[in-house]
Amino acid sequence: MIDRTSSSDLASTPVVAVRPELDAMAALYEMYAREVHHLAVVADDDVVGLVSAAELLQGIAARYPKAAATVGSLCVVPGPRVEATDGIEVAAQRMIDARTDAVLVVRDGHVCGVLTAVDLVRSIAQGRAAPVEVEGGGR
């Protein structure tokens, strides 16, 4: 069976974005205030990376108390991404390949969402992923 659910069907929107020069602690506060665990990192109106709360916390701890950390120094560049029309199996494989738990979802060159491993698991648990029988009974 394959799944016809697209990455954009499950992605979190709107995308919360920050600039790379933002202090990591300020980024953590932004995550807390917006109730998200990942931020798109934007420079010159182009999304260049993705950063998680865990990456920010690890970066802050590694530099403490000597220096402050910026988001740009801690984010994954380029941010792992999928096209909005890509199936969720493509997004899951991209997460595995990038060793991350989230990908940016892109439509027409612009980020339109963030898809996380939690979103994928939630869709399975809620039965939202719509399996389709593949001709010949393959997987």
Backbone torsions as a table, in degrees:
resi	resn	phi	psi	omega
1	MET	NA	144.4	171.6
2	ILE	-118.4	170.4	-175.3
3	ASP	-117.9	132.9	179.6
4	ARG	-93.8	2.8	178.1
5	THR	-69.0	128.3	-180.0
6	SER	-89.2	161.2	179.5
7	SER	-59.6	-37.7	-178.7
8	SER	-70.9	-22.9	178.1
9	ASP	-61.7	-32.3	-174.4
10	LEU	-108.5	-10.4	-173.9
11	ALA	-66.6	146.0	175.9
12	SER	-77.1	134.5	176.4
13	THR	-138.6	156.0	-6.4
14	PRO	-72.7	162.5	179.5
15	VAL	-77.3	132.2	175.2
16	VAL	-96.2	122.2	-175.5
17	ALA	-123.0	148.5	176.8
18	VAL	-134.1	165.0	178.8
19	ARG	-90.0	151.6	-176.4
20	PRO	-63.3	-25.6	-178.4
21	GLU	-81.6	-4.8	179.3
22	LEU	-63.8	138.3	176.6
23	ASP	-62.6	139.2	-177.0
24	ALA	-59.9	-37.4	178.2
25	MET	-65.1	-39.3	177.3
26	ALA	-64.9	-36.1	177.8
27	ALA	-65.8	-40.8	176.9
28	LEU	-62.0	-40.5	177.3
29	TYR	-62.7	-41.9	178.4
30	GLU	-60.3	-41.7	176.6
31	MET	-60.8	-46.0	179.8
32	TYR	-60.5	-48.2	-177.6
33	ALA	-64.1	-34.3	-177.7
34	ARG	-95.6	-3.5	-179.6
35	GLU	57.2	48.1	175.7
36	VAL	-126.6	164.1	-179.3
37	HIS	-118.1	-0.7	179.7
38	HIS	-140.3	144.7	176.8
39	LEU	-127.1	138.7	169.6
40	ALA	-77.3	143.3	179.0
41	VAL	-109.6	121.4	-172.2
42	VAL	-117.4	130.0	174.6
43	ALA	-130.9	131.1	179.2
44	ASP	52.4	45.2	178.8
45	ASP	60.3	22.4	176.7
46	ASP	-128.0	131.2	178.1
47	VAL	-74.5	121.0	-176.8
48	VAL	-109.9	-20.8	-175.0
49	GLY	-157.1	-179.9	179.5
50	LEU	-139.9	137.0	179.6
51	VAL	-134.8	140.7	179.3
52	SER	-104.9	164.0	176.3
53	ALA	-60.3	-40.1	179.6
54	ALA	-62.4	-41.6	178.8
55	GLU	-64.6	-39.6	177.8
56	LEU	-64.5	-46.3	-179.6
57	LEU	-62.7	-43.0	177.9
58	GLN	-63.4	-41.2	179.5
59	GLY	-65.6	-41.2	178.1
60	ILE	-64.4	-46.4	-179.0
61	ALA	-62.7	-38.9	-178.2
62	ALA	-67.6	-28.1	-177.4
63	ARG	-98.3	-14.3	-175.1
64	TYR	-69.8	140.7	-5.0
65	PRO	-95.2	9.9	-171.6
66	LYS	-69.5	-43.7	-174.2
67	ALA	-148.3	152.9	174.7
68	ALA	-80.1	153.2	179.0
69	ALA	-110.1	144.4	174.7
70	THR	-102.5	158.4	178.7
71	VAL	-59.5	-43.0	-178.3
72	GLY	-60.3	-30.6	179.7
73	SER	-79.0	-11.4	-175.0
74	LEU	-115.9	-11.2	-174.5
75	CYS	-84.6	157.6	176.0
76	VAL	-80.5	121.0	179.3
77	VAL	-125.2	130.3	-9.5
78	PRO	-72.0	151.6	178.7
79	GLY	-64.5	134.6	178.0
80	PRO	-60.3	137.1	-175.7
81	ARG	-145.5	159.0	174.9
82	VAL	-135.3	158.9	173.5
83	GLU	-76.1	149.2	-178.9
84	ALA	-57.8	-30.6	-178.3
85	THR	-86.1	-8.5	178.4
86	ASP	-64.7	142.4	176.4
87	GLY	-68.4	162.6	-178.3
88	ILE	-67.5	-21.4	176.1
89	GLU	-67.8	-32.5	175.8
90	VAL	-67.3	-44.3	179.5
91	ALA	-62.4	-43.2	179.6
92	ALA	-62.3	-43.2	179.4
93	GLN	-65.7	-37.5	178.5
94	ARG	-63.9	-39.0	176.8
95	MET	-63.2	-43.9	178.9
96	ILE	-61.7	-47.9	-178.4
97	ASP	-61.9	-38.8	-178.0
98	ALA	-86.6	-4.6	-177.7
99	ARG	54.0	50.0	-179.9
100	THR	-136.8	172.7	-179.5
101	ASP	-114.3	18.7	179.4
102	ALA	-159.8	155.3	174.4
103	VAL	-136.3	152.2	171.7
104	LEU	-80.5	138.8	177.3
105	VAL	-104.9	124.9	-171.7
106	VAL	-117.2	136.6	173.6
107	ARG	-131.3	125.7	-180.0
108	ASP	52.8	39.0	177.1
109	GLY	80.9	0.9	-179.2
110	HIS	-119.3	141.2	179.2
111	VAL	-71.8	126.5	-179.3
112	CYS	-117.0	-1.1	179.0
113	GLY	-178.6	170.1	173.2
114	VAL	-124.7	124.2	179.5
115	LEU	-107.4	126.0	-177.2
116	THR	-112.7	164.2	175.5
117	ALA	-60.5	-34.6	177.8
118	VAL	-63.8	-39.7	177.0
119	ASP	-60.1	-41.7	-180.0
120	LEU	-65.4	-45.7	179.9
121	VAL	-65.3	-41.4	178.9
122	ARG	-60.4	-41.2	-179.2
123	SER	-65.0	-36.4	177.1
124	ILE	-67.3	-45.7	-178.1
125	ALA	-64.3	-34.3	-178.9
126	GLN	-90.2	-1.7	179.2
127	GLY	71.6	20.8	-179.6
128	ARG	-75.3	-30.3	178.9
129	ALA	-67.9	126.2	-174.2
130	ALA	-101.9	95.3	-179.1
131	PRO	-68.6	145.7	179.3
132	VAL	-126.3	133.8	179.6
133	GLU	-68.9	128.8	178.0
134	VAL	-86.7	138.5	179.7
135	GLU	-55.6	134.1	-178.4
136	GLY	90.3	-2.2	177.0
137	GLY	74.7	13.9	-179.9
138	GLY	-76.2	174.7	178.2
139	ARG	-114.9	NA	NA
